[in-house]
Each structure stands twice: as C-alpha cells, then as structure tokens.
Amino acid sequence: MFLINPYILGGGAVGNPLWNDLLAYYTADNTPNDALGTYNGTLTNGATYGTGIINNGFSLDGVNDYVDIGNNLDFSGDTPFSFSCWVDSNSNNVDVFGKYTSSGIIKGYALSILSSGLLRFYLQNNNSTDRIRVDSTTAITSGLKHITVTYDGSTDANGIKIYINGVSDTLSILTNGFTGGLSSTVSFTIGTGAGFGFFNGIIDEVGIWNRELTASEVTELYNSGSGLQY
C-alpha cells in the first residue's frame, strides 16, 4: 500500500482551510512563478536559487538581486492580509519583501530586518504623518527562520502580529497613526522593498493571503521547523 502526501494533490490537502483566500505562493523551486499561476515573478539582476527549507529557495546576493512580481498584490490598508516566508539572512539592515514607493509621498508596506536583527513591518499612506511601524522584540539570527506577519484590517498597530518560528512575538509600536490607503503602481518585490537594503541570503516559501491567519495556521506552516509547502 502506497501513502500519498495529500499536500501535493491539487495544491493542498483537500478541505484544508489553511489555503483559503491564498492570493499567491512562491515555492522558489527553480521557478519565480506563483504556484497558483496568477502573479508570476521575474528573477532580476542575477537572482538565482539555493538550498531552502523545502527543496530550493531564492538566493539573493545583497547587492541588487530581487524577484519582481510586478504591480500586483495591492492592499487597501483597511482589509486583512497575511504574509509568510522562510529566511536565512547573511546580513541585517535589509528588506525581505515589500510594495513601497521610493519617491514623492512614500506609501506601501514592507518587512525589514534591522541592523539589530529585529524585524520591522510598515504600513503607510504617508511616510511622515500617516503610518504604522512595529518592531519585534526578538532578534533573528542566521539560519532558516520562519516569519509570518498578520494584519486584521483595523488600521491600528495592535492589529498586527509577527510570528517567529511559529511563536507570536511581543511587538514595540513605534508609530500608530494610519488612516488607510496603500495602493500604488510599483512592483511587489521579494528581496527588497522599503529602502533599507537588498536582501543577502535565502528567502523561501513566500505565501500571501487576503485574510488574517490564525495562530494554529501559522503553527501548521512552521510544521515543527520542517515547513509546509502549498
């Protein structure tokens, strides 16, 4: 009798609510394309592949590599969403992903790793007066780490959660004055985003949902450190 892993059938276990409202998923297994086939990506400036948590991941050099998903994955700022990925960063003060304008009224969202190793997540309509910024209180170190960011759509910093290796971290709220409005015409990018710097290392299993994942779903994605692939 042969046992078949149900997660490889039809993109996920039959009836598994984890994959409900999944917008895009990047396995990075020698392809930059979305596993759902909707928001396909392009390796840019020499981005390639290296060993990830499951098979391969995006391998980025920290100079100018990134994955360009195009002008997609916009959010209004007053609706829920979630992001999940595995990262192994060879340096800090870098961006993991984002959709973030770089001139004029700077708006959008991004996840960064600060020089201290802490994680920072932004939501902003204006970089000086209309934004949310939260930092983790746990620093990440080298080696593959699972990171999930969830947002409940409340336009309040207290509606954001950051999970590190499946555990919800205590957050420091730096700014909490967001009225909503994130839409822009720039690309969603993996390996850059908010202007801190290009990511140096591996990013794997990038998932984006238009809902807030539950704590148990984050645990399922972490899967005791072995990861779960769509």
C-alpha positions, 0 to 999 in steps of 0.5 A: 500500500502506497501513502500519498502526501495529500499536500501535493494533490491539487495544491493542498490537502483537500478541505484544508482551510489553511489555503483559503483566500491564498492570493499567491505562493512562491515555492522558489523551486527553480521557478519565480512563478506563483504556484497558483499561476496568477502573479508570476515573478521575474528573477532580476539582476542575477537572482538565482536559487539555493538550498531552502527549507523545502527543496530550493529557495531564492538566493539573493546576493545583497547587492541588487538581486530581487524577484519582481512580481510586478504591480500586483498584490495591492492592499487597501490598508483597511482589509486583512492580509497575511504574509509568510516566508522562510529566511536565512539572512547573511546580513541585517539592515535589509528588506525581505519583501515589500510594495513601497514607493521610493519617491514623492509621498512614500506609501506601501508596506514592507518587512525589514530586518534591522541592523539589530536583527529585529524585524520591522513591518510598515504600513503607510499612506504617508511616510511622515504623518500617516503610518504604522511601524512595529518592531519585534522584540526578538532578534533573528539570527542566521539560519532558516527562520520562519516569519509570518506577519498578520494584519486584521484590517483595523488600521491600528498597530495592535492589529498586527502580529509577527510570528517567529518560528511559529511563536507570536512575538511581543511587538514595540509600536513605534508609530500608530497613526494610519488612516488607510490607503496603500495602493500604488503602481510599483512592483511587489518585490521579494528581496527588497522593498522599503529602502533599507537594503537588498536582501543577502541570503535565502528567502523561501516559501513566500505565501500571501493571503487576503485574510488574517491567519490564525495562530494554529495556521501559522503553527501548521506552516512552521510544521515543527521547523520542517515547513509546509509547502502549498 
